[in-house]
Amino acid sequence: MVDGLVWEPMMVSEVFSEVMLSPTQYNHHDLKIEGEPVAVYVTRSQENNGITQHVPHQNKAPIAGGCITVGGATATVFYQLGRFYTGQDVLILRHPKMGEASALMLVALLRVQVGKFSWG
C-alpha cells in the first residue's frame, strides 16, 4: 500500500472523464492508403499495440493520442500515445490528468479485468 492511497472497486465511468465509441471507425477496405502517413490505424488486434498500419489523412481528422483504447469483442487494451484512426468497435477512455505512466498502469489493471470475460 502506498501511503495515503486507498484501493477500492470503481466503475470505469468513475475513473475516466470520457468513455466513448471511436468517432473515426473505418473498415480496413475503406481506408485511403495513398499519401503521406499522418496517423496509425488501430484495430482490435492483439499485436503491435493494436496498430495494423500507418495511414494518410482520411475523411475525418485523426483522434488525439494520450488515451486508452479497448477493442470490443477481442477485449484488447492499449495506450495510444499519438494520433490514430480506428477500426470498428473500439472504445476510447480519457482523463485530463492521465499521463503515460498512469495510463500504462490502468492498461495493466484493465487487462486483468477484461481477461475475466470469454466467449467460451
N, CA, C and O atoms as a Tinker XYZ file with bonds, in Angstrom:
   480  protein
     1  N      0.836000   -1.191000    0.000000    73     2
     2  CA     0.000000    0.000000    0.000000    64     1     3
     3  C      0.873000    1.243000    0.000000    63     2     4     5
     4  O      1.843000    1.334000    0.752000    81     3
     5  N      0.527000    2.177000   -0.831000    73     3     6
     6  CA     1.206000    3.464000   -0.893000    64     5     7
     7  C      0.557000    4.373000    0.141000    63     6     8     9
     8  O     -0.669000    4.415000    0.245000    81     7
     9  N      1.371000    5.107000    0.911000    73     7    10
    10  CA     0.823000    5.989000    1.944000    64     9    11
    11  C     -0.231000    6.929000    1.373000    63    10    12    13
    12  O      0.016000    7.642000    0.401000    81    11
    13  N     -1.399000    6.921000    1.987000    73    11    14
    14  CA    -2.478000    7.821000    1.589000    64    13    15
    15  C     -3.294000    7.349000    0.408000    63    14    16    17
    16  O     -4.272000    7.994000    0.031000    81    15
    17  N     -2.905000    6.226000   -0.187000    73    15    18
    18  CA    -3.628000    5.723000   -1.358000    64    17    19
    19  C     -4.554000    4.591000   -0.930000    63    18    20    21
    20  O     -4.117000    3.613000   -0.323000    81    19
    21  N     -5.821000    4.732000   -1.248000    73    19    22
    22  CA    -6.802000    3.719000   -0.885000    64    21    23
    23  C     -7.312000    3.055000   -2.157000    63    22    24    25
    24  O     -7.792000    3.730000   -3.067000    81    23
    25  N     -7.206000    1.724000   -2.216000    73    23    26
    26  CA    -7.679000    0.974000   -3.375000    64    25    27
    27  C     -9.066000    0.450000   -3.075000    63    26    28    29
    28  O     -9.282000   -0.169000   -2.033000    81    27
    29  N     -9.999000    0.687000   -3.961000    73    27    30
    30  CA   -11.351000    0.181000   -3.802000    64    29    31
    31  C    -11.973000   -0.024000   -5.181000    63    30    32    33
    32  O    -11.559000    0.607000   -6.154000    81    31
    33  N    -12.969000   -0.908000   -5.260000    73    31    34
    34  CA   -13.627000   -1.126000   -6.561000    64    33    35
    35  C    -14.261000    0.165000   -7.086000    63    34    36    37
    36  O    -14.846000    0.940000   -6.329000    81    35
    37  N    -14.132000    0.374000   -8.388000    73    35    38
    38  CA   -14.714000    1.549000   -9.032000    64    37    39
    39  C    -15.245000    1.164000  -10.401000    63    38    40    41
    40  O    -14.745000    0.231000  -11.029000    81    39
    41  N    -16.240000    1.871000  -10.854000    73    39    42
    42  CA   -16.736000    1.701000  -12.216000    64    41    43
    43  C    -15.800000    2.446000  -13.164000    63    42    44    45
    44  O    -15.214000    3.462000  -12.792000    81    43
    45  N    -15.663000    1.943000  -14.379000    73    43    46
    46  CA   -14.803000    2.603000  -15.369000    64    45    47
    47  C    -15.216000    4.062000  -15.548000    63    46    48    49
    48  O    -14.364000    4.937000  -15.701000    81    47
    49  N    -16.518000    4.323000  -15.531000    73    47    50
    50  CA   -17.008000    5.694000  -15.717000    64    49    51
    51  C    -16.624000    6.614000  -14.556000    63    50    52    53
    52  O    -16.691000    7.836000  -14.693000    81    51
    53  N    -16.221000    6.041000  -13.412000    73    51    54
    54  CA   -15.757000    6.850000  -12.283000    64    53    55
    55  C    -14.270000    7.186000  -12.406000    63    54    56    57
    56  O    -13.800000    8.155000  -11.809000    81    55
    57  N    -13.544000    6.401000  -13.166000    73    55    58
    58  CA   -12.106000    6.603000  -13.324000    64    57    59
    59  C    -11.807000    7.540000  -14.488000    63    58    60    61
    60  O    -10.905000    8.374000  -14.408000    81    59
    61  N    -12.571000    7.399000  -15.572000    73    59    62
    62  CA   -12.316000    8.173000  -16.782000    64    61    63
    63  C    -13.386000    9.241000  -16.969000    63    62    64    65
    64  O    -14.568000    9.001000  -16.724000    81    63
    65  N    -12.962000   10.412000  -17.404000    73    63    66
    66  CA   -13.915000   11.501000  -17.649000    64    65    67
    67  C    -14.614000   11.326000  -18.995000    63    66    68    69
    68  O    -15.677000   11.900000  -19.229000    81    67
    69  N    -14.016000   10.539000  -19.865000    73    67    70
    70  CA   -14.594000   10.314000  -21.190000    64    69    71
    71  C    -14.497000    8.834000  -21.541000    63    70    72    73
    72  O    -13.407000    8.262000  -21.559000    81    71
    73  N    -15.627000    8.228000  -21.813000    73    71    74
    74  CA   -15.705000    6.845000  -22.283000    64    73    75
    75  C    -16.617000    6.871000  -23.498000    63    74    76    77
    76  O    -17.820000    7.103000  -23.375000    81    75
    77  N    -16.041000    6.632000  -24.674000    73    75    78
    78  CA   -16.854000    6.756000  -25.885000    64    77    79
    79  C    -16.412000    5.772000  -26.955000    63    78    80    81
    80  O    -15.270000    5.311000  -26.972000    81    79
    81  N    -17.339000    5.464000  -27.840000    73    79    82
    82  CA   -17.014000    4.668000  -29.011000    64    81    83
    83  C    -16.243000    5.563000  -29.980000    63    82    84    85
    84  O    -16.573000    6.739000  -30.130000    81    83
    85  N    -15.246000    5.032000  -30.622000    73    83    86
    86  CA   -14.417000    5.815000  -31.536000    64    85    87
    87  C    -15.266000    6.548000  -32.578000    63    86    88    89
    88  O    -16.133000    5.944000  -33.210000    81    87
    89  N    -15.017000    7.855000  -32.759000    73    87    90
    90  CA   -15.770000    8.612000  -33.765000    64    89    91
    91  C    -15.231000    8.442000  -35.185000    63    90    92    93
    92  O    -15.851000    8.902000  -36.145000    81    91
    93  N    -14.080000    7.783000  -35.320000    73    91    94
    94  CA   -13.485000    7.613000  -36.648000    64    93    95
    95  C    -13.284000    6.138000  -36.960000    63    94    96    97
    96  O    -12.156000    5.687000  -37.159000    81    95
    97  N    -14.363000    5.400000  -37.000000    73    95    98
    98  CA   -14.281000    3.968000  -37.296000    64    97    99
    99  C    -14.229000    3.755000  -38.805000    63    98   100   101
   100  O    -15.120000    4.178000  -39.540000    81    99
   101  N    -13.179000    3.099000  -39.241000    73    99   102
   102  CA   -13.028000    2.810000  -40.668000    64   101   103
   103  C    -12.858000    1.317000  -40.874000    63   102   104   105
   104  O    -12.069000    0.671000  -40.184000    81   103
   105  N    -13.596000    0.777000  -41.817000    73   103   106
   106  CA   -13.378000   -0.590000  -42.246000    64   105   107
   107  C    -12.049000   -0.605000  -42.996000    63   106   108   109
   108  O    -11.757000    0.308000  -43.768000    81   107
   109  N    -11.262000   -1.620000  -42.770000    73   107   110
   110  CA    -9.945000   -1.723000  -43.406000    64   109   111
   111  C    -10.015000   -1.519000  -44.920000    63   110   112   113
   112  O     -9.134000   -0.884000  -45.499000    81   111
   113  N    -11.040000   -2.042000  -45.554000    73   111   114
   114  CA   -11.159000   -1.945000  -47.013000    64   113   115
   115  C    -11.527000   -0.540000  -47.483000    63   114   116   117
   116  O    -11.370000   -0.232000  -48.665000    81   115
   117  N    -12.015000    0.319000  -46.583000    73   115   118
   118  CA   -12.411000    1.675000  -46.955000    64   117   119
   119  C    -11.332000    2.716000  -46.676000    63   118   120   121
   120  O    -11.531000    3.894000  -46.974000    81   119
   121  N    -10.204000    2.314000  -46.115000    73   119   122
   122  CA    -9.132000    3.255000  -45.794000    64   121   123
   123  C     -8.462000    3.789000  -47.055000    63   122   124   125
   124  O     -8.233000    3.050000  -48.013000    81   123
   125  N     -8.156000    5.069000  -47.041000    73   123   126
   126  CA    -7.304000    5.635000  -48.081000    64   125   127
   127  C     -5.879000    5.236000  -47.726000    63   126   128   129
   128  O     -5.453000    5.423000  -46.587000    81   127
   129  N     -5.148000    4.697000  -48.670000    73   127   130
   130  CA    -3.794000    4.249000  -48.363000    64   129   131
   131  C     -2.718000    5.021000  -49.120000    63   130   132   133
   132  O     -1.528000    4.864000  -48.843000    81   131
   133  N     -3.131000    5.851000  -50.070000    73   131   134
   134  CA    -2.175000    6.649000  -50.842000    64   133   135
   135  C     -1.922000    7.972000  -50.128000    63   134   136   137
   136  O     -2.864000    8.630000  -49.686000    81   135
   137  N     -0.676000    8.358000  -50.015000    73   135   138
   138  CA    -0.324000    9.632000  -49.398000    64   137   139
   139  C      0.601000    9.452000  -48.202000    63   138   140   141
   140  O      0.889000    8.336000  -47.772000    81   139
   141  N      1.049000   10.574000  -47.687000    73   139   142
   142  CA     1.969000   10.594000  -46.548000    64   141   143
   143  C      1.249000   10.156000  -45.269000    63   142   144   145
   144  O      0.222000   10.741000  -44.924000    81   143
   145  N      1.754000    9.148000  -44.561000    73   143   146
   146  CA     1.102000    8.723000  -43.318000    64   145   147
   147  C      1.089000    9.840000  -42.269000    63   146   148   149
   148  O      2.097000   10.509000  -42.045000    81   147
   149  N     -0.060000   10.028000  -41.637000    73   147   150
   150  CA    -0.199000   11.050000  -40.589000    64   149   151
   151  C     -0.640000   10.454000  -39.258000    63   150   152   153
   152  O     -0.592000   11.126000  -38.228000    81   151
   153  N     -1.068000    9.194000  -39.278000    73   151   154
   154  CA    -1.576000    8.562000  -38.067000    64   153   155
   155  C     -1.494000    7.046000  -38.222000    63   154   156   157
   156  O     -1.254000    6.522000  -39.310000    81   155
   157  N     -1.701000    6.363000  -37.104000    73   155   158
   158  CA    -1.750000    4.904000  -37.159000    64   157   159
   159  C     -3.201000    4.456000  -37.206000    63   158   160   161
   160  O     -4.109000    5.199000  -36.832000    81   159
   161  N     -3.403000    3.241000  -37.666000    73   159   162
   162  CA    -4.733000    2.638000  -37.737000    64   161   163
   163  C     -4.788000    1.557000  -36.667000    63   162   164   165
   164  O     -4.089000    0.547000  -36.754000    81   163
   165  N     -5.625000    1.776000  -35.658000    73   163   166
   166  CA    -5.730000    0.876000  -34.504000    64   165   167
   167  C     -6.980000    0.019000  -34.659000    63   166   168   169
   168  O     -8.080000    0.526000  -34.879000    81   167
   169  N     -6.787000   -1.289000  -34.541000    73   167   170
   170  CA    -7.907000   -2.220000  -34.628000    64   169   171
   171  C     -7.981000   -3.026000  -33.338000    63   170   172   173
   172  O     -7.325000   -2.694000  -32.351000    81   171
   173  N     -8.773000   -4.075000  -33.352000    73   171   174
   174  CA    -8.904000   -4.931000  -32.173000    64   173   175
   175  C     -7.829000   -6.004000  -32.121000    63   174   176   177
   176  O     -7.939000   -6.953000  -31.344000    81   175
   177  N     -6.801000   -5.868000  -32.932000    73   175   178
   178  CA    -5.702000   -6.835000  -32.962000    64   177   179
   179  C     -4.975000   -6.861000  -31.622000    63   178   180   181
   180  O     -4.872000   -5.839000  -30.942000    81   179
   181  N     -4.478000   -8.023000  -31.251000    73   179   182
   182  CA    -3.709000   -8.157000  -30.020000    64   181   183
   183  C     -2.230000   -7.878000  -30.251000    63   182   184   185
   184  O     -1.448000   -7.874000  -29.301000    81   183
   185  N     -1.848000   -7.653000  -31.465000    73   183   186
   186  CA    -0.446000   -7.434000  -31.817000    64   185   187
   187  C     -0.126000   -5.950000  -31.973000    63   186   188   189
   188  O     -0.991000   -5.149000  -32.327000    81   187
   189  N      1.133000   -5.596000  -31.703000    73   187   190
   190  CA     1.677000   -4.270000  -32.041000    64   189   191
   191  C      0.853000   -3.103000  -31.500000    63   190   192   193
   192  O      0.636000   -2.121000  -32.210000    81   191
   193  N      0.393000   -3.201000  -30.253000    73   191   194
   194  CA    -0.393000   -2.131000  -29.634000    64   193   195
   195  C     -1.714000   -1.879000  -30.361000    63   194   196   197
   196  O     -2.292000   -0.797000  -30.258000    81   195
   197  N     -2.183000   -2.883000  -31.092000    73   195   198
   198  CA    -3.419000   -2.747000  -31.853000    64   197   199
   199  C     -3.225000   -2.058000  -33.192000    63   198   200   201
   200  O     -4.177000   -1.903000  -33.957000    81   199
   201  N     -2.000000   -1.646000  -33.480000    73   199   202
   202  CA    -1.704000   -0.903000  -34.712000    64   201   203
   203  C     -1.482000   -1.877000  -35.861000    63   202   204   205
   204  O     -0.615000   -2.749000  -35.795000    81   203
   205  N     -2.280000   -1.714000  -36.919000    73   203   206
   206  CA    -2.113000   -2.605000  -38.069000    64   205   207
   207  C     -1.427000   -1.931000  -39.250000    63   206   208   209
   208  O     -0.880000   -2.611000  -40.118000    81   207
   209  N     -1.452000   -0.585000  -39.293000    73   207   210
   210  CA    -0.733000    0.125000  -40.355000    64   209   211
   211  C     -0.701000    1.619000  -40.077000    63   210   212   213
   212  O     -1.399000    2.120000  -39.196000    81   211
   213  N      0.128000    2.324000  -40.851000    73   211   214
   214  CA     0.186000    3.784000  -40.811000    64   213   215
   215  C     -0.584000    4.286000  -42.025000    63   214   216   217
   216  O     -0.431000    3.760000  -43.128000    81   215
   217  N     -1.416000    5.311000  -41.814000    73   215   218
   218  CA    -2.307000    5.755000  -42.889000    64   217   219
   219  C     -2.246000    7.268000  -43.080000    63   218   220   221
   220  O     -1.922000    8.006000  -42.149000    81   219
   221  N     -2.562000    7.727000  -44.305000    73   219   222
   222  CA    -2.655000    9.165000  -44.553000    64   221   223
   223  C     -3.960000    9.721000  -43.979000    63   222   224   225
   224  O     -4.773000    8.974000  -43.434000    81   223
   225  N     -4.149000   11.010000  -44.101000    73   223   226
   226  CA    -5.374000   11.659000  -43.614000    64   225   227
   227  C     -6.581000   11.029000  -44.303000    63   226   228   229
   228  O     -6.584000   10.813000  -45.515000    81   227
   229  N     -7.610000   10.738000  -43.496000    73   227   230
   230  CA    -8.847000   10.152000  -44.006000    64   229   231
   231  C     -9.898000   11.263000  -44.136000    63   230   232   233
   232  O     -9.533000   12.439000  -44.154000    81   231
   233  N    -11.167000   10.930000  -44.227000    73   231   234
   234  CA   -12.227000   11.931000  -44.371000    64   233   235
   235  C    -12.423000   12.769000  -43.110000    63   234   236   237
   236  O    -12.922000   13.892000  -43.178000    81   235
   237  N    -12.033000   12.226000  -41.972000    73   235   238
   238  CA   -12.129000   12.936000  -40.696000    64   237   239
   239  C    -10.730000   13.108000  -40.128000    63   238   240   241
   240  O     -9.796000   12.413000  -40.529000    81   239
   241  N    -10.592000   14.041000  -39.189000    73   239   242
   242  CA    -9.311000   14.223000  -38.518000    64   241   243
   243  C     -9.033000   13.020000  -37.628000    63   242   244   245
   244  O     -9.965000   12.406000  -37.108000    81   243
   245  N     -7.757000   12.676000  -37.448000    73   243   246
   246  CA    -7.455000   11.557000  -36.554000    64   245   247
   247  C     -7.791000   11.907000  -35.100000    63   246   248   249
   248  O     -7.922000   13.077000  -34.741000    81   247
   249  N     -7.925000   10.886000  -34.294000    73   247   250
   250  CA    -8.196000   11.046000  -32.869000    64   249   251
   251  C     -6.892000   11.427000  -32.184000    63   250   252   253
   252  O     -5.840000   10.877000  -32.510000    81   251
   253  N     -6.945000   12.345000  -31.254000    73   251   254
   254  CA    -5.750000   12.737000  -30.497000    64   253   255
   255  C     -5.303000   11.579000  -29.619000    63   254   256   257
   256  O     -6.132000   10.835000  -29.094000    81   255
   257  N     -4.004000   11.429000  -29.460000    73   255   258
   258  CA    -3.451000   10.390000  -28.602000    64   257   259
   259  C     -3.613000   10.754000  -27.135000    63   258   260   261
   260  O     -4.381000   11.647000  -26.778000    81   259
   261  N     -2.873000   10.043000  -26.297000    73   259   262
   262  CA    -2.968000   10.270000  -24.868000    64   261   263
   263  C     -4.205000    9.630000  -24.263000    63   262   264   265
   264  O     -4.796000   10.170000  -23.328000    81   263
   265  N     -4.597000    8.475000  -24.797000    73   263   266
   266  CA    -5.805000    7.802000  -24.311000    64   265   267
   267  C     -5.604000    6.290000  -24.351000    63   266   268   269
   268  O     -4.633000    5.780000  -24.908000    81   267
   269  N     -6.550000    5.603000  -23.744000    73   267   270
   270  CA    -6.546000    4.145000  -23.739000    64   269   271
   271  C     -7.598000    3.666000  -24.730000    63   270   272   273
   272  O     -8.697000    4.216000  -24.793000    81   271
   273  N     -7.258000    2.643000  -25.502000    73   271   274
   274  CA    -8.230000    2.038000  -26.423000    64   273   275
   275  C     -8.569000    0.634000  -25.921000    63   274   276   277
   276  O     -7.712000   -0.096000  -25.424000    81   275
   277  N     -9.841000    0.284000  -26.067000    73   275   278
   278  CA   -10.308000   -1.047000  -25.691000    64   277   279
   279  C    -11.036000   -1.636000  -26.896000    63   278   280   281
   280  O    -12.026000   -1.075000  -27.364000    81   279
   281  N    -10.545000   -2.758000  -27.390000    73   279   282
   282  CA   -11.181000   -3.433000  -28.517000    64   281   283
   283  C    -12.391000   -4.208000  -28.047000    63   282   284   285
   284  O    -12.297000   -5.015000  -27.122000    81   283
   285  N    -13.532000   -3.967000  -28.680000    73   283   286
   286  CA   -14.795000   -4.572000  -28.277000    64   285   287
   287  C    -14.769000   -6.067000  -28.073000    63   286   288   289
   288  O    -14.572000   -6.524000  -26.947000    81   287
   289  N    -14.959000   -6.836000  -29.111000    73   287   290
   290  CA   -15.104000   -8.291000  -28.990000    64   289   291
   291  C    -13.819000   -8.981000  -28.553000    63   290   292   293
   292  O    -13.877000  -10.057000  -27.958000    81   291
   293  N    -12.665000   -8.394000  -28.832000    73   291   294
   294  CA   -11.394000   -9.039000  -28.503000    64   293   295
   295  C    -10.873000   -8.657000  -27.130000    63   294   296   297
   296  O     -9.951000   -9.296000  -26.622000    81   295
   297  N    -11.445000   -7.624000  -26.517000    73   295   298
   298  CA   -11.037000   -7.157000  -25.183000    64   297   299
   299  C     -9.553000   -6.821000  -25.125000    63   298   300   301
   300  O     -8.886000   -7.113000  -24.132000    81   299
   301  N     -9.037000   -6.211000  -26.182000    73   299   302
   302  CA    -7.653000   -5.761000  -26.189000    64   301   303
   303  C     -7.602000   -4.374000  -25.573000    63   302   304   305
   304  O     -8.501000   -3.562000  -25.794000    81   303
   305  N     -6.558000   -4.094000  -24.803000    73   303   306
   306  CA    -6.432000   -2.811000  -24.113000    64   305   307
   307  C     -5.027000   -2.275000  -24.346000    63   306   308   309
   308  O     -4.041000   -2.951000  -24.054000    81   307
   309  N     -4.938000   -1.052000  -24.875000    73   307   310
   310  CA    -3.641000   -0.446000  -25.160000    64   309   311
   311  C     -3.672000    1.055000  -24.860000    63   310   312   313
   312  O     -4.738000    1.670000  -24.813000    81   311
   313  N     -2.493000    1.627000  -24.659000    73   311   314
   314  CA    -2.345000    3.078000  -24.539000    64   313   315
   315  C     -1.890000    3.602000  -25.885000    63   314   316   317
   316  O     -0.933000    3.086000  -26.463000    81   315
   317  N     -2.564000    4.623000  -26.391000    73   315   318
   318  CA    -2.197000    5.239000  -27.668000    64   317   319
   319  C     -1.568000    6.596000  -27.399000    63   318   320   321
   320  O     -2.233000    7.513000  -26.917000    81   319
   321  N     -0.301000    6.719000  -27.708000    73   319   322
   322  CA     0.429000    7.960000  -27.455000    64   321   323
   323  C      0.151000    9.020000  -28.516000    63   322   324   325
   324  O     -0.059000   10.188000  -28.190000    81   323
   325  N      0.148000    8.615000  -29.774000    73   323   326
   326  CA    -0.010000    9.565000  -30.872000    64   325   327
   327  C     -1.378000    9.498000  -31.534000    63   326   328   329
   328  O     -2.254000    8.747000  -31.106000    81   327
   329  N     -1.548000   10.298000  -32.588000    73   327   330
   330  CA    -2.826000   10.365000  -33.324000    64   329   331
   331  C     -3.132000    9.042000  -34.005000    63   330   332   333
   332  O     -2.233000    8.304000  -34.408000    81   331
   333  N     -4.432000    8.760000  -34.124000    73   331   334
   334  CA    -4.812000    7.476000  -34.709000    64   333   335
   335  C     -6.233000    7.496000  -35.254000    63   334   336   337
   336  O     -7.048000    8.348000  -34.899000    81   335
   337  N     -6.500000    6.544000  -36.114000    73   335   338
   338  CA    -7.840000    6.191000  -36.583000    64   337   339
   339  C     -8.116000    4.799000  -36.048000    63   338   340   341
   340  O     -7.189000    4.103000  -35.635000    81   339
   341  N     -9.371000    4.380000  -36.048000    73   339   342
   342  CA    -9.664000    3.032000  -35.557000    64   341   343
   343  C    -10.513000    2.243000  -36.542000    63   342   344   345
   344  O    -11.153000    2.780000  -37.446000    81   343
   345  N    -10.477000    0.937000  -36.311000    73   343   346
   346  CA   -11.415000    0.034000  -36.959000    64   345   347
   347  C    -12.714000    0.075000  -36.158000    63   346   348   349
   348  O    -12.944000    1.001000  -35.380000    81   347
   349  N    -13.546000   -0.921000  -36.351000    73   347   350
   350  CA   -14.856000   -0.947000  -35.692000    64   349   351
   351  C    -14.759000   -1.421000  -34.246000    63   350   352   353
   352  O    -13.858000   -2.178000  -33.884000    81   351
   353  N    -15.704000   -0.962000  -33.430000    73   351   354
   354  CA   -15.868000   -1.413000  -32.047000    64   353   355
   355  C    -14.649000   -1.174000  -31.163000    63   354   356   357
   356  O    -14.195000   -2.079000  -30.463000    81   355
   357  N    -14.127000    0.040000  -31.199000    73   355   358
   358  CA   -13.015000    0.412000  -30.324000    64   357   359
   359  C    -13.480000    1.541000  -29.414000    63   358   360   361
   360  O    -13.949000    2.579000  -29.879000    81   359
   361  N    -13.343000    1.321000  -28.109000    73   359   362
   362  CA   -13.687000    2.353000  -27.122000    64   361   363
   363  C    -12.478000    3.229000  -26.830000    63   362   364   365
   364  O    -11.336000    2.771000  -26.866000    81   363
   365  N    -12.752000    4.499000  -26.540000    73   363   366
   366  CA   -11.715000    5.460000  -26.178000    64   365   367
   367  C    -11.949000    5.859000  -24.724000    63   366   368   369
   368  O    -13.060000    6.247000  -24.361000    81   367
   369  N    -10.912000    5.767000  -23.889000    73   367   370
   370  CA   -11.002000    6.154000  -22.483000    64   369   371
   371  C    -10.009000    7.279000  -22.222000    63   370   372   373
   372  O     -8.831000    7.168000  -22.563000    81   371
   373  N    -10.493000    8.377000  -21.609000    73   371   374
   374  CA    -9.635000    9.542000  -21.351000    64   373   375
   375  C     -9.871000   10.101000  -19.958000    63   374   376   377
   376  O    -10.926000    9.914000  -19.352000    81   375
   377  N     -8.851000   10.793000  -19.476000    73   375   378
   378  CA    -8.964000   11.628000  -18.286000    64   377   379
   379  C     -7.921000   12.726000  -18.438000    63   378   380   381
   380  O     -6.789000   12.447000  -18.834000    81   379
   381  N     -8.282000   13.978000  -18.130000    73   379   382
   382  CA    -7.340000   15.082000  -18.346000    64   381   383
   383  C     -6.054000   14.976000  -17.527000    63   382   384   385
   384  O     -5.033000   15.545000  -17.913000    81   383
   385  N     -6.086000   14.262000  -16.412000    73   383   386
   386  CA    -4.892000   14.131000  -15.571000    64   385   387
   387  C     -4.102000   12.859000  -15.869000    63   386   388   389
   388  O     -3.092000   12.588000  -15.218000    81   387
   389  N     -4.557000   12.077000  -16.852000    73   387   390
   390  CA    -3.893000   10.810000  -17.152000    64   389   391
   391  C     -2.656000   11.042000  -18.009000    63   390   392   393
   392  O     -2.755000   11.505000  -19.146000    81   391
   393  N     -1.502000   10.720000  -17.462000    73   391   394
   394  CA    -0.255000   10.760000  -18.214000    64   393   395
   395  C      0.105000    9.369000  -18.690000    63   394   396   397
   396  O     -0.630000    8.414000  -18.439000    81   395
   397  N      1.227000    9.248000  -19.372000    73   395   398
   398  CA     1.619000    7.950000  -19.920000    64   397   399
   399  C      1.829000    6.909000  -18.820000    63   398   400   401
   400  O      1.380000    5.772000  -18.967000    81   399
   401  N      2.497000    7.266000  -17.728000    73   399   402
   402  CA     2.774000    6.299000  -16.658000    64   401   403
   403  C      1.482000    5.795000  -16.013000    63   402   404   405
   404  O      1.318000    4.592000  -15.809000    81   403
   405  N      0.572000    6.703000  -15.693000    73   403   406
   406  CA    -0.680000    6.266000  -15.065000    64   405   407
   407  C     -1.538000    5.484000  -16.064000    63   406   408   409
   408  O     -2.237000    4.546000  -15.680000    81   407
   409  N     -1.487000    5.862000  -17.333000    73   407   410
   410  CA    -2.247000    5.131000  -18.348000    64   409   411
   411  C     -1.751000    3.698000  -18.470000    63   410   412   413
   412  O     -2.555000    2.774000  -18.591000    81   411
   413  N     -0.449000    3.505000  -18.441000    73   411   414
   414  CA     0.101000    2.156000  -18.562000    64   413   415
   415  C     -0.273000    1.300000  -17.349000    63   414   416   417
   416  O     -0.498000    0.098000  -17.486000    81   415
   417  N     -0.340000    1.905000  -16.178000    73   415   418
   418  CA    -0.796000    1.172000  -15.004000    64   417   419
   419  C     -2.263000    0.781000  -15.167000    63   418   420   421
   420  O     -2.646000   -0.353000  -14.879000    81   419
   421  N     -3.083000    1.728000  -15.631000    73   419   422
   422  CA    -4.504000    1.440000  -15.845000    64   421   423
   423  C     -4.710000    0.379000  -16.922000    63   422   424   425
   424  O     -5.608000   -0.454000  -16.806000    81   423
   425  N     -3.887000    0.405000  -17.964000    73   423   426
   426  CA    -3.960000   -0.623000  -19.013000    64   425   427
   427  C     -3.737000   -2.000000  -18.398000    63   426   428   429
   428  O     -4.474000   -2.940000  -18.695000    81   427
   429  N     -2.720000   -2.125000  -17.541000    73   427   430
   430  CA    -2.446000   -3.418000  -16.899000    64   429   431
   431  C     -3.628000   -3.872000  -16.054000    63   430   432   433
   432  O     -3.997000   -5.046000  -16.087000    81   431
   433  N     -4.224000   -2.957000  -15.299000    73   431   434
   434  CA    -5.381000   -3.305000  -14.470000    64   433   435
   435  C     -6.596000   -3.678000  -15.319000    63   434   436   437
   436  O     -7.303000   -4.638000  -15.012000    81   435
   437  N     -6.832000   -2.924000  -16.376000    73   435   438
   438  CA    -7.972000   -3.220000  -17.257000    64   437   439
   439  C     -7.802000   -4.567000  -17.949000    63   438   440   441
   440  O     -8.777000   -5.295000  -18.131000    81   439
   441  N     -6.576000   -4.903000  -18.334000    73   439   442
   442  CA    -6.333000   -6.201000  -18.980000    64   441   443
   443  C     -6.699000   -7.359000  -18.062000    63   442   444   445
   444  O     -7.249000   -8.364000  -18.512000    81   443
   445  N     -6.396000   -7.217000  -16.784000    73   443   446
   446  CA    -6.763000   -8.261000  -15.828000    64   445   447
   447  C     -8.281000   -8.392000  -15.768000    63   446   448   449
   448  O     -8.821000   -9.498000  -15.741000    81   447
   449  N     -8.960000   -7.245000  -15.746000    73   447   450
   450  CA   -10.417000   -7.281000  -15.632000    64   449   451
   451  C    -11.090000   -7.840000  -16.880000    63   450   452   453
   452  O    -11.975000   -8.690000  -16.775000    81   451
   453  N    -10.686000   -7.377000  -18.051000    73   451   454
   454  CA   -11.328000   -7.865000  -19.276000    64   453   455
   455  C    -10.928000   -9.308000  -19.557000    63   454   456   457
   456  O    -11.636000  -10.015000  -20.274000    81   455
   457  N     -9.792000   -9.758000  -18.997000    73   455   458
   458  CA    -9.379000  -11.145000  -19.157000    64   457   459
   459  C    -10.293000  -12.129000  -18.461000    63   458   460   461
   460  O    -10.232000  -13.330000  -18.724000    81   459
   461  N    -11.143000  -11.631000  -17.574000    73   459   462
   462  CA   -12.092000  -12.490000  -16.861000    64   461   463
   463  C    -13.277000  -12.884000  -17.747000    63   462   464   465
   464  O    -14.027000  -13.801000  -17.414000    81   463
   465  N    -13.439000  -12.191000  -18.866000    73   463   466
   466  CA   -14.551000  -12.462000  -19.768000    64   465   467
   467  C    -14.062000  -13.313000  -20.927000    63   466   468   469
   468  O    -12.953000  -13.111000  -21.422000    81   467
   469  N    -14.872000  -14.253000  -21.359000    73   467   470
   470  CA   -14.508000  -15.053000  -22.521000    64   469   471
   471  C    -15.789000  -15.499000  -23.228000    63   470   472   473
   472  O    -16.887000  -15.423000  -22.677000    81   471
   473  N    -15.616000  -15.951000  -24.426000    73   471   474
   474  CA   -16.762000  -16.389000  -25.232000    64   473   475
   475  C    -17.083000  -17.864000  -25.011000    63   474   476   477
   476  O    -18.091000  -18.359000  -25.515000    81   475
   477  N    -16.240000  -18.566000  -24.267000    73   475   478
   478  CA   -16.479000  -19.983000  -24.136000    64   477   479
   479  C    -16.341000  -20.458000  -22.749000    63   478   480
   480  O    -16.516000  -21.647000  -22.484000    81   479
